[in-house]
Amino acid sequence: MHITLVNIDPGKPFTISTKLNQIKWTSVTGQLLTSAKITDINTFDKPDNVVITKFDGAKKQGDLLNVVLPAKSVVLLTIK
């Protein structure tokens, strides 16, 4: 299963905790899309302003999924 979460706040992280009912899962991994400024874009001259990196801010704790979303980010979680 994939879950995408967005934090549009340019300066503050956001924490979310949720129970995934009726889903048997054992791990969570993620990818993070962000940049230095919320207004950054990729161009032909600067193709790496907004980059995808590994995301380690999601954890399984019992039946709960706990995620700390960095400021100005899009996070794709893969639940297995």
C-alpha positions, -999 to +999 in steps of 0.1 A: +000+000+000+012+035-007+002+066+013+012+102+003+013+129+029+020+166+024+031+193+048+027+228+033+040+247+063+072+263+052+088+263+087+073+236+110+073+199+110+039+181+114+034+148+134+007+123+125-002+091+143-028+067+129-040+032+133-042+011+101-073-010+108-077-043+092-043-042+075-015-066+084+018-048+079+053-052+092+073-024+077+072+011+064+097+029+041+095+063+025+107+088+000+108+126+006+104+153-019+116+187-007+139+217-014+156+246+004+127+270-004+090+262-008+090+282-041+118+262-057+113+245-090+134+224-112+146+239-145+169+228-173+196+250-159+190+238-123+175+203-125+182+194-088+165+222-068+137+198-058+150+163-051+138+129-039+156+114-009+152+086+015+127+093+043+133+078+078+106+097+097+079+070+097+079+042+123+057+013+132+048+011+169+024-017+175-006-011+152+002+026+149+019+044+121+038+074+134+051+100+109+070+132+114+066+152+082+094+178+076+084+214+067+076+220+031+076+183+020+058+156+002+063+121+016+054+088-001+052+059+023+053+023+012+035+000+037+044-038+035 
